[in-house]
Amino acid sequence: MSECAHVADLPRPEPVPLGKTCPECLEAGTHPVQLRLCLTCGHVGCCDSSPLQHATGHYRATGHPVMRSFEPGESWRWCFEDGSIV
């Protein structure tokens, strides 16, 4: 695991999650798989194993580069810009 340049730009402390699940999945009536938390704004989105891949969609729409797992007991982070765990 490395620390990319984008981690240094993240807000401290990390943002409060904007919800408990993926709001786009709720709206679409789909089931989210593996939730992710945007570490820039607190958006909760589903992972790429979900049918609509809302966490990646959030990155593409906003440019917010780093997210972390929002699953209990997991704390790993992913940088979309660098394509790696950070």
C-alpha positions as CSV (number, residue, x, y, z in Angstrom):
1,M,0.0,0.0,0.0
2,S,1.4,3.4,-0.9
3,E,0.2,6.9,-0.2
4,C,-0.6,8.9,-3.4
5,A,-0.5,12.7,-3.7
6,H,-4.3,12.8,-3.5
7,V,-4.4,11.6,0.1
8,A,-2.7,14.7,1.3
9,D,-5.5,16.8,-0.1
10,L,-8.3,15.0,1.7
11,P,-10.2,16.8,4.4
12,R,-9.3,15.9,8.0
13,P,-11.2,14.4,9.7
14,E,-12.8,12.5,7.0
15,P,-16.3,13.7,6.0
16,V,-19.4,12.4,7.7
17,P,-21.2,9.8,5.5
18,L,-24.2,11.4,3.7
19,G,-26.2,8.2,4.2
20,K,-26.2,4.6,5.3
21,T,-26.4,3.1,1.8
22,C,-26.2,4.1,-1.9
23,P,-28.9,6.6,-2.6
24,E,-28.7,6.0,-6.4
25,C,-29.4,2.3,-5.8
26,L,-32.4,3.2,-3.6
27,E,-33.8,5.4,-6.3
28,A,-33.2,2.9,-9.1
29,G,-34.6,0.0,-7.0
30,T,-31.4,-2.0,-7.2
31,H,-29.4,-3.8,-4.5
32,P,-26.0,-2.2,-3.7
33,V,-23.0,-4.5,-3.4
34,Q,-20.1,-3.4,-1.2
35,L,-20.5,0.2,-0.2
36,R,-17.8,2.9,-0.7
37,L,-17.4,6.3,1.0
38,C,-16.0,9.3,-0.9
39,L,-13.3,10.8,1.3
40,T,-13.8,14.2,-0.3
41,C,-17.6,14.8,0.3
42,G,-19.0,11.8,2.2
43,H,-21.1,10.4,-0.7
44,V,-21.9,6.7,-0.2
45,G,-21.9,4.6,-3.4
46,C,-21.9,1.0,-4.5
47,C,-18.8,-0.7,-5.9
48,D,-18.1,-2.0,-9.4
49,S,-19.6,-5.4,-8.5
50,S,-23.0,-3.6,-8.3
51,P,-25.0,-3.4,-11.5
52,L,-24.8,0.4,-11.8
53,Q,-21.3,1.1,-10.2
54,H,-22.3,4.3,-8.4
55,A,-19.0,4.9,-6.6
56,T,-17.1,5.0,-9.9
57,G,-19.9,7.1,-11.4
58,H,-19.5,9.6,-8.5
59,Y,-15.8,9.8,-9.2
60,R,-16.4,10.4,-12.9
61,A,-19.0,13.1,-12.2
62,T,-17.1,14.9,-9.5
63,G,-13.4,14.1,-9.9
64,H,-13.2,13.2,-6.2
65,P,-10.2,10.8,-6.4
66,V,-10.1,8.8,-3.1
67,M,-12.7,6.5,-1.5
68,R,-12.6,3.9,1.2
69,S,-14.6,0.8,1.9
70,F,-17.8,1.6,3.8
71,E,-18.1,-2.1,4.9
72,P,-17.9,-3.0,8.6
73,G,-14.4,-4.0,9.6
74,E,-12.8,-2.7,6.4
75,S,-10.7,0.5,6.1
76,W,-8.8,0.2,2.9
77,R,-8.8,3.1,0.5
78,W,-8.7,3.3,-3.3
79,C,-7.5,6.2,-5.5
80,F,-9.3,6.3,-8.8
81,E,-6.7,8.7,-10.3
82,D,-3.8,6.4,-9.6
83,G,-5.7,3.1,-9.9
84,S,-4.3,1.8,-6.7
85,I,-4.9,1.0,-3.0
86,V,-3.5,3.8,-0.9
